[in-house]
Amino acid sequence: GSLLLERTPIRLTGQDTSRGTFSQRHIVFHDTASGDTWTPLSDLDPSQAALAVYDSPLSEESVLGFEYGYSVEAPDALVLWEAQYGDFANGAQVVVDQFVSSAEDKWREVSRLGLLLPHGYEGQGPEHSSARIERYLQLCADDNMIVANVTTPAQYFHVLRRQMRQPHGKPLVLFTPKSLLRLPASFSPLDDLARGAFQAVLDDSGVSDRAAVSRVLLCSGKVWYDLSAARAERKNVSTAIVRVEQLYPFAEAKLRDTLAQYPAVRDVVWVQEESKNMGAWTFVQPLLSELRPAGTALWYAGRAPSASPATGNASVHKRELAELLEDAFGAPGR
């Protein structure tokens, strides 16, 4: 709404965008008696910019291709394409490879297109869990696009505002929440939205004695909530949990400064819910090896390598989650 009031047009398309795949948005109201529709965000102020919301066919390649072209020709508009699940974006991979990630380098075509890709492991199976973070990170170079995996409503709000307020446009790949939409712990104070700004790295505000921290867990996305709950359950006061909210461009200086705030740290652990051959691990491993404090060891905690992104068996999912949490807090490298 704030962008509309600032006269920035917004265009949102995807397979279930007006309601939201998880019934979280309801941006368009429907009168069941008359069949009329009403979009409240289009009625904020007579001078506001236009809002366009379209529920598209199940044809990811054609819709994303059109929206990319629209974003190039309408550089002042926030153009967003939302996958029903992030997994389904693979049907448009050729558009990402040929245009979204490389058109500026090849043809100097500038785009602020945003990809909203629901991502997260909840035991829903291999087709409804992973937006393939690893594939987008593999395409990252020369500051060609932004890749973010946010954990709070305020971060989500500010990364979208920043998309239209940064001086030079770049495509945005934003991994969006599913289960967090109804998780009570996942909220932001209104002041964080009104006065805050997007933070590429979120330090651990729950640590009372930084000198007592011997292990820092680094993570991205909703696994932070699992780690926080597990730390509280274990009554662990020697572990800090730091969130990497923007994976590319990687905030090396900010993360180095954050780690330096823990003078007694011995172990730096990258924790992810994805399998070891997926997620961000292969991308961040060389970066973390360079920036971790001298004398510390770097470890991995997450699911084992797998050909399939995720299990669809609830009991297996819970067991895998328990194992990765034990790896995160247990003996290093076990």
Backbone hydrogen bonds, N-H to C=O, Kabsch-Sander energy under -0.5 kcal/mol:
donor,donor_aa,acceptor,acceptor_aa,energy
5,L,1,G,-2.2
6,E,2,S,-1.3
7,R,4,L,-1.7
8,T,3,L,-2.6
10,I,50,A,-2.1
11,R,78,L,-2.9
12,L,52,A,-2.9
13,T,80,L,-2.3
14,G,54,Y,-1.2
15,Q,82,E,-0.8
17,T,14,G,-0.6
20,G,16,D,-2.2
23,S,20,G,-2.4
25,R,19,R,-2.0
26,H,19,R,-1.6
27,I,18,S,-2.5
28,V,18,S,-0.9
29,F,38,W,-3.5
31,D,36,D,-3.2
32,T,30,H,-0.7
35,G,31,D,-2.5
38,W,29,F,-2.2
42,S,39,T,-2.0
43,D,40,P,-2.1
44,L,41,L,-0.5
48,Q,45,D,-1.7
49,A,4,L,-2.3
52,A,10,I,-2.6
54,Y,12,L,-2.4
56,S,14,G,-3.5
56,S,54,Y,-0.7
59,S,57,P,-2.2
63,V,59,S,-2.2
64,L,60,E,-2.6
65,G,61,E,-2.0
66,F,62,S,-2.0
67,E,63,V,-2.7
68,Y,64,L,-2.5
69,G,65,G,-1.9
70,Y,66,F,-2.5
71,S,67,E,-2.3
72,V,68,Y,-1.7
73,E,69,G,-1.9
74,A,70,Y,-1.6
77,A,74,A,-1.9
78,L,9,P,-3.0
79,V,77,A,-1.0
80,L,11,R,-3.2
80,L,78,L,-0.6
81,W,114,G,-2.9
82,E,13,T,-2.7
83,A,81,W,-0.5
83,A,116,L,-2.2
86,G,118,P,-2.0
88,F,85,Y,-1.6
89,A,86,G,-1.4
90,N,87,D,-1.4
91,G,88,F,-1.8
92,A,89,A,-2.3
93,Q,90,N,-1.3
95,V,92,A,-1.0
96,V,92,A,-1.6
97,D,93,Q,-2.7
98,Q,94,V,-2.6
99,F,95,V,-2.1
100,V,95,V,-1.9
101,S,96,V,-2.5
103,A,99,F,-2.4
106,K,102,S,-2.3
107,W,103,A,-3.1
108,R,103,A,-0.6
108,R,104,E,-1.3
109,E,103,A,-1.3
110,V,108,R,-0.6
114,G,79,V,-2.7
115,L,172,L,-3.4
116,L,81,W,-2.7
116,L,114,G,-0.6
117,L,115,L,-0.7
117,L,174,L,-2.8
119,H,176,T,-2.6
120,G,129,S,-2.9
122,E,120,G,-0.7
125,G,311,T,-1.5
128,H,125,G,-1.2
135,R,132,R,-1.0
136,Y,132,R,-1.1
137,L,133,I,-2.1
138,Q,134,E,-1.7
139,L,135,R,-0.7
139,L,136,Y,-0.7
140,C,137,L,-1.2
144,N,141,A,-1.3
146,I,171,P,-2.7
147,V,248,Y,-2.9
148,A,173,V,-2.5
149,N,245,E,-2.6
150,V,175,F,-0.6
156,Y,152,T,-2.1
157,F,153,P,-2.6
158,H,154,A,-2.7
159,V,155,Q,-2.3
160,L,156,Y,-1.5
161,R,157,F,-1.9
162,R,158,H,-2.7
163,Q,159,V,-1.2
164,M,160,L,-0.7
164,M,161,R,-1.3
165,R,161,R,-0.8
165,R,162,R,-0.6
166,Q,162,R,-2.1
169,G,167,P,-0.5
172,L,113,L,-2.9
173,V,146,I,-3.4
174,L,115,L,-3.1
174,L,172,L,-0.7
175,F,148,A,-2.6
175,F,173,V,-0.6
176,T,117,L,-1.4
176,T,174,L,-0.6
181,L,178,K,-1.5
182,R,179,S,-1.5
183,L,180,L,-0.8
186,S,183,L,-1.8
187,F,185,A,-1.4
192,D,189,P,-1.3
193,L,189,P,-0.9
193,L,190,L,-0.5
194,A,190,L,-2.3
195,R,191,D,-2.7
196,G,191,D,-0.6
196,G,192,D,-0.8
202,L,243,R,-2.6
203,D,201,V,-0.6
205,S,203,D,-0.9
207,V,204,D,-0.8
208,S,206,G,-0.6
212,A,209,D,-1.4
213,V,210,R,-1.4
214,S,212,A,-0.6
214,S,238,S,-2.2
215,R,238,S,-1.8
216,V,267,D,-2.4
217,L,215,R,-0.5
217,L,240,A,-3.4
218,L,216,V,-0.5
218,L,269,V,-3.4
219,C,242,V,-2.0
220,S,271,V,-0.5
221,G,149,N,-0.8
224,W,221,G,-1.8
225,Y,222,K,-1.6
226,D,222,K,-0.9
227,L,223,V,-2.5
228,S,224,W,-2.6
229,A,225,Y,-2.1
230,A,226,D,-2.2
231,R,227,L,-2.5
232,A,228,S,-2.0
233,E,229,A,-2.2
234,R,230,A,-1.9
235,K,231,R,-0.7
235,K,232,A,-0.6
236,N,231,R,-2.1
240,A,215,R,-2.4
242,V,217,L,-3.2
242,V,240,A,-0.5
243,R,202,L,-2.5
244,V,219,C,-3.4
245,E,200,A,-1.6
245,E,243,R,-0.9
246,Q,200,A,-1.8
247,L,147,V,-1.9
247,L,245,E,-0.5
248,Y,147,V,-1.8
251,A,246,Q,-0.6
252,E,250,F,-2.2
255,L,251,A,-2.5
256,R,252,E,-2.6
257,D,253,A,-2.3
258,T,254,K,-2.0
259,L,255,L,-2.5
260,A,256,R,-1.7
261,Q,258,T,-1.4
262,Y,259,L,-1.8
265,V,262,Y,-1.5
266,R,214,S,-3.4
267,D,214,S,-2.0
268,V,297,A,-3.2
269,V,216,V,-2.6
269,V,267,D,-0.5
270,W,299,W,-2.8
271,V,218,L,-3.2
271,V,269,V,-0.6
272,Q,301,A,-2.1
276,K,303,R,-1.1
278,M,275,S,-2.0
281,W,278,M,-0.7
283,F,280,A,-0.8
284,V,280,A,-2.7
285,Q,281,W,-2.5
287,L,283,F,-0.6
288,L,284,V,-3.3
289,S,285,Q,-2.0
290,E,286,P,-1.0
291,L,287,L,-1.8
292,R,288,L,-2.0
296,T,293,P,-1.8
297,A,266,R,-2.4
299,W,268,V,-2.5
301,A,270,W,-2.6
303,R,274,E,-1.3
314,A,312,G,-0.6
317,H,313,N,-2.6
318,K,314,A,-2.3
319,R,315,S,-2.0
320,E,316,V,-2.7
321,L,317,H,-2.3
322,A,318,K,-2.3
323,E,319,R,-2.1
324,L,320,E,-2.3
325,L,321,L,-2.0
326,E,322,A,-1.9
327,D,323,E,-2.2
328,A,324,L,-1.9
329,F,325,L,-1.9
330,G,326,E,-2.4
334,R,331,A,-1.5
